Amino acid sequence: MKVSVVARHMHVTQAMKSYAEEKTAKLPRLYNGLQTAVVTFDQEAGQHVLEIVATGKHKSTFVASVRGEDMYGCLDQCIHKLEQQLRRHKDRVRDRQGPPHEQTMVPQRPDEE
């Protein structure tokens, strides 16, 4: 999965960037269809705003946004929100499929004597 980190109105340290890449790299274990993730760090009115937009197969888009004081805490909360969305999406896709087919029993022919 391709991960890109973007900063608005602030400077992102290498530690924050690597932490964000490390956390978002674990998302495909929940849903294999993820292709890209854009992590946006922003600062407005003294609060940190973190947004993650993950794009998957078949034009599926997952968005999570969190405001808070601590950037690392915001990232953890945002990842948690995305994990919940991905689990729900995966469950919906799985539930859309019908139950597995029952194995049919082939009637046995009586032995000929």
N, C-alpha and C positions, 0 to 999 in steps of 0.2 A: 504494500500500500504506500502510495506517495503522500508524504506529510510536508506541508509548507507552513511556516510560522511567519505571521505578519504583525507589525506593531504600528499603532496609531497614537500620536501625541505622547509617545514615550520611547525609551530605549530598552530593548530586550537584552538581558545579559545572556552569555553563553550557557550559564547554568540553567536559566529558565527555559531557554530554547531546547536544550538536551532533555530536560525533565518533561517538557511537553511532547517531544518526539518519542521518548520512552513510554509515556503513558498512552499516547494514541496508537503506538505500534501494537499494543495488546488488544485493540478493538476487533481486528479480524478474527480472533478466536471465537467471538460471539456470532459473527455473521461473515461468512467467507466472501460475500458479494461486494464488500467495500473496496473502492478503487482509490479515492483521494480523500484527504482530510486537510482542512485549512483552519489553523488555530490563530485567532486574532486577539492580540492583547491591546487594550485601550484604557485610557484614563480620562474620566470626565468628572468634573465637580468634586475632586478629591477622592473619588472611589475608583477602584479598578473594575474594569468590565472585561470579561473573557467570553469569547464565543467560539464554538467549534462547529464547523459545517462539514459533514461527512457525506460523500456522494457514493452511491452504490450502483449495482447493475440495474438495468431497466429504469433509469432516471429516478431512482429512489434517493431522496435527500433527507438527512437527519440533522437537525439543528438543536444546539443547546447553548444557552447563554446564562451567565451568572454575574452578579454584582457583589462586591465585597471589599474588605480592607486588605486581606492577605491574598496575594496573587497565587501562591501555591495552593491555598485552600480553595480558591475559586476554580483552579484547574481540576482539583480532585472532585469537587461538586459537579463540575461540568462533565467530567468523564463518567461519573455515576449516573447522571441524567441520560447521557448517550447510551450507556450500557442498558438502562431500562428500556429505552426506545428500541434498541436493536433486539433485545429479548422479545418484546411485544411483536415486533415485525416478524421475527423468525417464527414465533408461535402462530401468528396469523397465516403465514405462508404454509406452515405445516398443517394447520387445521383446515385449510382450504382443500387439501387433498383428502380423498375419502379414506376410510379405514382400509387396512390391508385385506386383500382377497383371501377368503378361506380356501384352504387346500381342499380340492374336490377328491372324493374317494371314487376310485374306479371300481365298479362292481366286478367281483371275481366270478369267472365262469366255473360251473361245477366240472369236476374232472370227468373226462369221458372214459368209460370202461369198456 
